[in-house]
Amino acid sequence: MPAAVVVGGGIGGLAAAVALHRIGWQVTVLERAGEFGEIGAGLALWPNATRALAALGLAEQVRAIAGVETVGGVRDRAGRWLSRTDNADVARRHGWPLLMVHRAELVRLLVAALPSHVLRPGIEVRAVRADGDGSMVEHQIGQVRADLVVGADGIRSRMRGQGWPEARAPRYAGCTAWRMVTEPLGGRGAEGALFWGRGERIGFAALPGGRFYCFAAARVPQGGEEDAYAGLMRRFGGWPDPVPEMLAAVPEGAVLRHDVYTTPPLATYVRGRVALLGDAAHAMDPTLGQGAGTALEDAVTLAACLRSDPDVDAALAWYDRARRPRTQAIVRRSARLGTASLMAWRPAAWSRNLAARLVPPGLLLRSMDPVLGWTPPEPAERGAEAVPGLGGRPGSDA
C-alpha cells in the first residue's frame, strides 16, 4: 500500500488526507499545533468547493451545517446597492448555492472522516529529504518514510521553503483584515452584503443559528499593533446600517486581525515526491472567497491523479499541469478584485462604483463561470477503474 505524509492539518491538508485515504493510500497527517482545529471565523463555499466536498463524500454533511444567503451583493459607502446577486441564480447555474460555514465546523467534519490513527498533532516537521523512490520526513520525535509528501503547511510553508529555495517570500498585499462572528441576531434574515469605501471594505454573510460572519479590510501600513476591536469600531462603527448592528453583536474579544499576504507564483507545485497545495502553493487575496475552495480542489485533483496512474511521478506531473494554471489565474483575479475594492483615490473609487452599477447581474454571474464551474477530474483513459466519488474531466478548469 503506498504511503503519504501530509504536512499541515488545516482544511487543505485534511481534505488531501481524506481523498488519499478514500483511494486506498496509507496516510499520516502531521500537524504542528497540539490539536486539529481552527480559530478562524466564517468561510465561503462556492459551488466549485462544494463539488470538491461531494467528491470526498461530505457535501451533504456540510450542507447540513451551513448557512445559505438569500441575496448578496455590493453597496457603496452610503449604503446604496451597486450590484445584487440572488443565490438562487447561483444554484440554478451551478447546481449548488453559496454556502457559509464556520471554519472550525468544517475542520471537525474533515477530522471525523479520517481514522484517528491517521492524525498526529503536536508533531513539527523539520526536514524532508529524498530517499530512493520516496522521501524521508524528519520531525522532532523521529522520522517516517513516504512515497509522497503533501505540503499543506500554509503561507509560511516550511515544505516550500526547503524544496523551492528559489521561491520568493510571501508579500504583503497592502491591507489588514478583520474577521469575526456575531452573536445571534434574531429576525434579521439571511441577506448579506459587501460595502466598498475608499481604501476600506466591510461585509457580512449569514451563518446558521442567526449568526453572521463579518469581514473587513483596510489599506494600512504592514505590522500595525492597534487593538483589533478598537480599530474595527473606529474605522467602521459609523458605516450605514446594518454594519453598526453587526459590530455591536460581536464579542469584544472575538475579533481576529491579520495582515494579508500572498505568495508569488511558483514555476511548479511539484518537486520530486513533494507536492504543494492550498496556501503553501498559491495564497491569494481573500476578496474572491476562493482560498479554501481551491485548496479543496487541489486535494481532490491530487487523489484523482494518483488513483489514475500507478506511476507516482507521472501522476504528480499531471497534478501540476491541472492545478497550477487554474489556481494562478484565480490568484491574479483575486488580486485585481482586491485592488478595486480598496481603491482610495476618490475619482478611481467613483469610476469603480459606476462600472459596478452598469454591469448586469447576469453578466457578472456568467463572468464567474470559469471559477465556479470547476468539476473534479476523471481517471485518465488508461483502462483505470472509475474513482468512487471522484468524477469530472482530467485537469478540468471548466
C-alpha positions as CSV (number, residue, x, y, z in Angstrom):
1,M,0.0,0.0,0.0
2,P,1.5,3.4,-1.0
3,A,2.1,5.8,1.9
4,A,1.7,9.6,2.1
5,V,2.6,12.1,4.7
6,V,0.6,15.2,4.8
7,V,2.3,18.1,6.5
8,G,-0.3,20.5,7.9
9,G,-3.7,19.8,9.4
10,G,-5.8,22.7,8.0
11,I,-8.6,22.4,5.6
12,G,-6.4,21.6,2.6
13,G,-4.2,19.1,4.4
14,L,-7.2,17.3,6.0
15,A,-9.0,17.2,2.6
16,A,-6.0,15.7,1.0
17,A,-5.8,13.1,3.7
18,V,-9.5,12.2,3.2
19,A,-9.1,12.0,-0.5
20,L,-5.9,9.8,-0.4
21,H,-7.5,7.6,2.3
22,R,-10.5,7.0,0.1
23,I,-8.4,5.7,-2.8
24,G,-6.5,3.3,-0.6
25,W,-3.4,5.1,0.4
26,Q,-1.9,4.8,3.9
27,V,-1.9,8.4,5.2
28,T,-0.4,10.2,8.1
29,V,-1.2,13.9,8.9
30,L,1.5,15.7,10.9
31,E,0.2,18.9,12.5
32,R,2.5,21.3,14.5
33,A,-0.3,22.5,16.7
34,G,-1.4,20.5,19.7
35,E,-4.8,19.7,18.3
36,F,-6.7,19.8,15.0
37,G,-8.9,22.8,14.9
38,E,-9.4,26.3,13.5
39,I,-9.7,29.6,15.4
40,G,-10.9,31.3,12.2
41,A,-14.3,32.7,11.6
42,G,-16.6,32.1,8.6
43,L,-15.8,30.5,5.3
44,A,-17.5,30.8,1.9
45,L,-18.0,27.6,-0.1
46,W,-18.9,28.4,-3.7
47,P,-20.2,25.6,-5.9
48,N,-16.7,24.5,-7.0
49,A,-15.7,24.0,-3.4
50,T,-18.9,22.1,-2.7
51,R,-18.3,19.8,-5.7
52,A,-14.9,19.0,-4.2
53,L,-16.5,18.2,-0.9
54,A,-19.0,16.0,-2.8
55,A,-16.0,14.1,-4.2
56,L,-15.0,13.5,-0.7
57,G,-18.4,12.2,0.3
58,L,-19.0,15.2,2.6
59,A,-21.2,17.7,0.7
60,E,-24.5,16.8,2.3
61,Q,-22.9,16.9,5.8
62,V,-21.5,20.3,5.1
63,R,-24.8,21.5,3.7
64,A,-26.5,20.4,7.0
65,I,-24.2,22.8,9.0
66,A,-24.1,25.7,6.5
67,G,-26.0,28.9,6.1
68,V,-27.4,30.0,2.8
69,E,-27.6,33.6,1.8
70,T,-30.7,34.6,0.0
71,V,-29.4,37.8,-1.7
72,G,-25.9,39.3,-1.6
73,G,-24.1,42.0,-3.5
74,V,-22.0,45.2,-3.2
75,R,-23.1,48.5,-1.7
76,D,-21.2,51.8,-1.7
77,R,-20.1,53.8,1.3
78,A,-23.5,55.5,1.5
79,G,-25.3,52.1,1.6
80,R,-26.6,52.2,-2.0
81,W,-26.6,49.0,-3.9
82,L,-24.1,48.8,-6.7
83,S,-24.9,45.2,-7.7
84,R,-27.0,42.4,-6.3
85,T,-26.9,38.6,-6.7
86,D,-29.7,36.2,-6.0
87,N,-28.2,33.0,-4.5
88,A,-30.9,31.0,-6.3
89,D,-29.4,32.1,-9.6
90,V,-26.0,30.7,-8.4
91,A,-27.7,27.4,-7.6
92,R,-29.6,27.3,-10.9
93,R,-26.4,27.9,-12.9
94,H,-24.0,25.8,-10.9
95,G,-26.1,23.2,-9.0
96,W,-25.2,24.4,-5.5
97,P,-25.8,27.7,-3.8
98,L,-23.2,29.7,-2.0
99,L,-22.8,28.1,1.4
100,M,-21.4,29.8,4.5
101,V,-19.8,27.7,7.3
102,H,-17.7,28.3,10.3
103,R,-14.1,27.1,9.6
104,A,-14.0,25.1,12.9
105,E,-17.1,23.2,11.9
106,L,-15.7,22.2,8.5
107,V,-12.4,21.1,10.1
108,R,-14.4,18.9,12.6
109,L,-16.2,17.2,9.7
110,L,-12.9,16.5,7.9
111,V,-11.3,15.2,11.1
112,A,-14.3,12.9,11.6
113,A,-13.9,11.5,8.1
114,L,-10.4,10.1,9.0
115,P,-9.4,7.2,11.3
116,S,-7.9,8.6,14.5
117,H,-4.5,6.9,14.0
118,V,-4.0,9.0,10.8
119,L,-4.0,12.2,12.8
120,R,-0.8,13.2,14.7
121,P,-1.0,16.6,16.3
122,G,1.9,18.2,18.1
123,I,4.4,17.0,15.5
124,E,6.6,19.6,13.8
125,V,8.3,18.5,10.6
126,R,11.9,19.7,10.4
127,A,13.1,18.4,7.0
128,V,12.2,16.2,4.1
129,R,15.0,14.5,2.1
130,A,14.9,12.2,-0.9
131,D,15.1,8.5,-0.1
132,G,15.1,6.3,-3.1
133,D,11.8,6.5,-4.9
134,G,10.2,8.3,-2.0
135,S,11.1,10.8,0.8
136,M,12.1,10.6,4.4
137,V,10.2,13.0,6.6
138,E,12.1,14.1,9.8
139,H,10.3,15.5,12.8
140,Q,11.2,16.2,16.4
141,I,10.4,12.7,17.6
142,G,11.7,10.6,14.7
143,Q,11.2,10.1,11.0
144,V,8.8,8.4,8.6
145,R,9.3,7.3,5.0
146,A,6.6,8.2,2.4
147,D,6.0,7.6,-1.3
148,L,4.6,11.1,-1.3
149,V,4.8,14.2,0.9
150,V,2.0,16.7,0.6
151,G,3.0,20.2,1.7
152,A,-0.2,21.8,3.1
153,D,1.5,23.9,5.8
154,G,0.2,27.3,4.8
155,I,1.6,30.5,3.6
156,R,4.8,30.3,5.7
157,S,5.3,26.7,4.4
158,R,8.4,25.0,5.5
159,M,8.0,22.5,2.7
160,R,8.0,25.3,0.1
161,G,11.0,27.0,1.8
162,Q,13.0,23.8,1.8
163,G,12.0,22.3,-1.6
164,W,11.7,25.6,-3.5
165,P,14.7,27.6,-2.3
166,E,14.3,29.9,-5.3
167,A,10.7,30.9,-4.3
168,R,10.2,34.5,-3.3
169,A,8.9,35.1,0.2
170,P,5.2,35.9,0.8
171,R,4.5,39.6,0.1
172,Y,2.3,42.0,1.9
173,A,-0.9,42.5,-0.1
174,G,-1.2,46.1,1.2
175,C,-4.1,45.6,3.6
176,T,-5.0,44.3,7.0
177,A,-8.1,42.2,7.5
178,W,-10.5,41.7,10.4
179,R,-12.7,38.6,10.8
180,M,-15.4,37.9,13.4
181,V,-18.7,36.1,14.1
182,T,-21.7,37.9,15.7
183,E,-23.9,36.6,18.4
184,P,-27.3,35.5,17.1
185,L,-29.4,38.3,15.5
186,G,-33.0,37.2,15.6
187,G,-35.2,38.2,12.7
188,R,-32.5,39.7,10.5
189,G,-33.0,37.2,7.7
190,A,-30.2,35.9,5.5
191,E,-29.3,38.8,3.2
192,G,-25.6,39.6,3.0
193,A,-23.6,42.5,1.5
194,L,-20.2,43.9,0.9
195,F,-19.6,47.6,1.3
196,W,-17.0,49.4,-0.7
197,G,-15.5,52.6,0.7
198,R,-12.3,54.4,-0.2
199,G,-9.4,52.2,0.9
200,E,-11.7,50.2,3.2
201,R,-14.3,47.5,2.8
202,I,-16.6,45.6,5.1
203,G,-19.1,42.8,4.6
204,F,-21.2,40.1,6.2
205,A,-22.8,36.8,5.3
206,A,-25.3,34.6,7.1
207,L,-24.3,31.6,9.2
208,P,-26.6,29.1,10.8
209,G,-28.5,30.0,14.0
210,G,-29.0,33.7,13.2
211,R,-25.2,34.5,13.4
212,F,-23.3,36.4,10.8
213,Y,-19.8,36.2,9.6
214,C,-18.3,39.7,9.3
215,F,-15.2,40.6,7.4
216,A,-13.4,43.8,6.8
217,A,-10.2,45.2,5.3
218,A,-8.3,48.5,5.0
219,R,-5.2,49.8,3.4
220,V,-2.8,50.4,6.4
221,P,0.9,50.0,6.9
222,Q,2.1,46.5,7.5
223,G,2.5,45.3,11.1
224,G,0.2,47.6,12.9
225,E,-0.5,46.7,16.6
226,E,-3.7,48.6,17.2
227,D,-6.2,46.7,19.3
228,A,-8.3,44.6,16.9
229,Y,-11.8,45.5,18.3
230,A,-10.9,49.2,18.8
231,G,-9.5,49.6,15.3
232,L,-12.5,47.9,13.8
233,M,-15.0,50.1,15.6
234,R,-13.0,53.3,14.9
235,R,-13.0,52.6,11.2
236,F,-16.4,51.0,10.6
237,G,-18.6,51.9,13.6
238,G,-20.3,54.7,11.7
239,W,-20.9,53.0,8.4
240,P,-24.5,52.6,7.1
241,D,-27.0,50.1,8.6
242,P,-26.8,47.2,9.3
243,V,-23.0,47.5,9.9
244,P,-23.3,49.1,13.3
245,E,-25.8,46.5,14.4
246,M,-23.5,43.7,13.2
247,L,-20.5,45.1,15.0
248,A,-22.4,45.7,18.2
249,A,-23.2,41.9,18.2
250,V,-19.6,40.9,18.1
251,P,-18.0,40.0,21.4
252,E,-15.1,42.3,22.1
253,G,-12.5,39.6,22.4
254,A,-13.7,37.7,19.3
255,V,-12.2,39.9,16.6
256,L,-9.3,38.4,14.6
257,R,-6.9,40.9,12.9
258,H,-4.1,39.9,10.5
259,D,-2.1,41.4,7.7
260,V,-2.9,39.9,4.3
261,Y,-0.1,38.2,2.4
262,T,0.0,36.5,-1.0
263,T,2.7,34.1,-2.5
264,P,4.4,35.0,-5.7
265,P,3.8,32.4,-8.5
266,L,5.8,29.2,-8.5
267,A,7.1,27.5,-11.6
268,T,5.9,24.1,-10.4
269,Y,3.8,22.8,-7.5
270,V,5.8,19.5,-7.5
271,R,9.4,18.8,-6.8
272,G,10.5,15.2,-6.5
273,R,7.9,13.4,-4.4
274,V,6.7,16.6,-2.7
275,A,3.5,18.3,-3.9
276,L,2.3,21.6,-2.5
277,L,-1.4,22.6,-2.2
278,G,-3.5,25.3,-0.8
279,D,-1.8,28.4,0.7
280,A,1.6,26.7,0.5
281,A,1.3,26.8,-3.3
282,H,-1.0,29.7,-4.1
283,A,-2.0,32.0,-1.2
284,M,-4.3,34.7,-2.5
285,D,-6.2,37.9,-1.6
286,P,-9.4,36.8,0.2
287,T,-11.8,39.0,-1.8
288,L,-12.9,36.4,-4.2
289,G,-13.6,33.8,-1.5
290,Q,-11.6,31.1,-3.2
291,G,-8.7,30.3,-0.8
292,A,-10.3,27.2,0.8
293,G,-12.2,26.3,-2.3
294,T,-9.0,26.0,-4.4
295,A,-7.3,24.0,-1.6
296,L,-10.2,21.5,-1.7
297,E,-9.9,21.3,-5.4
298,D,-6.2,20.6,-5.1
299,A,-6.8,17.8,-2.7
300,V,-9.4,16.1,-4.8
301,T,-7.4,16.5,-8.0
302,L,-4.2,15.1,-6.4
303,A,-6.0,12.0,-5.3
304,A,-7.7,11.5,-8.7
305,C,-4.3,11.8,-10.5
306,L,-2.7,9.3,-8.2
307,R,-5.6,6.9,-8.5
308,S,-5.4,7.1,-12.3
309,D,-1.7,6.5,-12.8
310,P,0.3,3.9,-10.8
311,D,3.4,5.9,-11.7
312,V,3.6,8.5,-8.9
313,D,5.9,10.8,-10.7
314,A,3.7,10.9,-13.8
315,A,0.6,11.4,-11.6
316,L,2.3,14.3,-9.8
317,A,3.2,15.9,-13.2
318,W,-0.5,15.6,-14.2
319,Y,-1.5,17.3,-10.9
320,D,0.8,20.2,-11.6
321,R,-0.5,20.6,-15.1
322,A,-4.0,20.5,-13.9
323,R,-3.7,22.8,-10.9
324,R,-1.1,25.5,-11.5
325,P,-2.6,27.4,-14.5
326,R,-6.0,27.4,-12.9
327,T,-5.0,28.5,-9.4
328,Q,-2.6,31.1,-10.6
329,A,-5.3,32.6,-12.8
330,I,-7.6,32.8,-9.7
331,V,-4.8,34.4,-7.7
332,R,-4.5,37.1,-10.3
333,R,-8.2,37.6,-10.5
334,S,-8.5,37.8,-6.7
335,A,-5.7,40.4,-6.6
336,R,-7.5,42.6,-9.2
337,L,-10.8,42.5,-7.3
338,G,-9.0,43.2,-4.0
339,T,-7.3,46.2,-5.5
340,A,-10.5,47.5,-7.0
341,S,-12.4,47.1,-3.7
342,L,-9.8,49.1,-1.8
343,M,-9.3,52.0,-4.2
344,A,-8.7,55.1,-2.1
345,W,-8.4,57.8,-4.7
346,R,-11.8,59.5,-5.0
347,P,-12.1,59.6,-8.8
348,A,-11.0,56.0,-9.1
349,A,-13.5,54.8,-6.4
350,W,-16.3,56.8,-8.2
351,S,-15.4,55.2,-11.5
352,R,-15.3,51.7,-9.9
353,N,-18.8,52.2,-8.4
354,L,-20.2,53.4,-11.7
355,A,-18.8,50.4,-13.5
356,A,-20.3,48.1,-10.9
357,R,-23.7,49.7,-11.3
358,L,-23.6,49.3,-15.1
359,V,-22.7,45.6,-15.2
360,P,-25.9,43.5,-15.5
361,P,-26.2,40.8,-12.7
362,G,-26.5,38.0,-15.3
363,L,-23.2,39.1,-16.9
364,L,-21.5,39.3,-13.6
365,L,-22.6,35.8,-12.7
366,R,-21.5,34.4,-16.1
367,S,-18.1,36.0,-15.7
368,M,-17.6,33.7,-12.7
369,D,-18.3,30.6,-14.7
370,P,-14.6,29.7,-15.2
371,V,-14.1,29.7,-11.4
372,L,-17.4,28.3,-10.2
373,G,-17.8,25.7,-13.0
374,W,-14.9,23.5,-12.0
375,T,-15.6,19.8,-11.8
376,P,-13.4,17.1,-10.3
377,P,-11.1,15.3,-12.8
378,E,-12.0,11.8,-14.0
379,P,-9.4,9.0,-14.2
380,A,-7.1,9.1,-17.2
381,E,-8.1,7.0,-20.1
382,R,-5.8,4.1,-19.4
383,G,-8.3,1.4,-18.6
384,A,-8.4,2.6,-15.0
385,E,-11.5,1.9,-12.9
386,A,-13.7,4.8,-12.0
387,V,-12.7,6.5,-8.8
388,P,-15.5,6.3,-6.3
389,G,-16.7,9.9,-5.7
390,L,-14.1,11.4,-7.9
391,G,-15.9,12.3,-11.2
392,G,-15.2,15.0,-13.9
393,R,-12.7,15.7,-16.6
394,P,-8.9,15.5,-16.4
395,G,-7.5,18.8,-15.4
396,S,-10.9,20.5,-15.8
397,D,-10.9,24.2,-15.3
398,A,-14.5,24.5,-16.6
